[in-house]
Amino acid sequence: MEESLNLFLQETYFCDFNEKTIKNLAHSLTENASSDKEKAVVLFDWVRDNILYRLGNWQKKASETLNEGEGTCTNKANLLIALLRANGIPAGYGVMKVDGQRYFGAIASPTLTKFVGKVSTHIYALAYLDKKWIKCDPSNDKELCANTSYFNPTTKLVVWNGSDNAIIGFDKNHIFKDTYPIANADSYINKRAKNARGIPLKIANIFIKFARKNKQIISKPEEFEHLFKSYLKKNYPLYFFAFSIVSFFKDLQLKFNKKK
């Protein structure tokens, strides 16, 4: 067991925990913690709330994610794992295959969902504490959760105590496969995104920023997209126009594929 745990303490190309900024942060954040469990929780809370969630390119080293201050679920999990390993805590990756068009929950924009693949990969972190593997998913930041979780269970704030599993509130029917723990996820991180690109990706990240800052209370989830489109048209008119065109042709493509 000890030999196999060593695999979960090694540096990889993307999990570059020996990089100076990673090591300095890992030690400064945990200098007052008295146990590995306390250290792990402090690191989890920091990554969850200080690295803002976004979509897009996940081909990032942990040090790059730290420098950018934003990241995908994969980027945030990878950074947390790097910080844990820098503190000598065995940490690994969990890889889920999920329903790409449904696992975001009610917050997902129907218009944007058309550009999402039917099967997506969601990566989260695990820490080895008290002789067991414990899941901890830092994907959704506190501000995003605060302004959306009242109508979207998937963005309910994940609070981790270092003893129990703490993952995003996915509908179990939207999870096809869950593989863990994985010591080296470089092969997953190095894969290029198939759908997360171009104008739809730019709009999706504007959508996430809007969701994080929106203070208007909605009574029905479908109202959220209407609010967003009004916001996009007012603040990003060129993107609104371009996305309307791209969405129109995407609808034609989907209709054509159904007729086949």
LINQUI-V100223 format. One record per helix or strand of 3 or more residues. SS is the DSSP state (A for helix, B for strand). FROM is the first residue (numbers start at 1). TO is the last residue. If there is no record, write none. Layout:
SS/FROM/TO + SS/FROM/TO
//
This chain:
A/2/9 + A/20/29 + A/36/50 + A/62/68 + A/73/86 + B/91/99 + A/105/107 + A/110/113 + B/119/129 + B/132/136 + A/142/148 + A/153/155 + A/172/174 + B/175/182 + A/186/189 + A/198/213 + A/222/235 + A/237/259
//
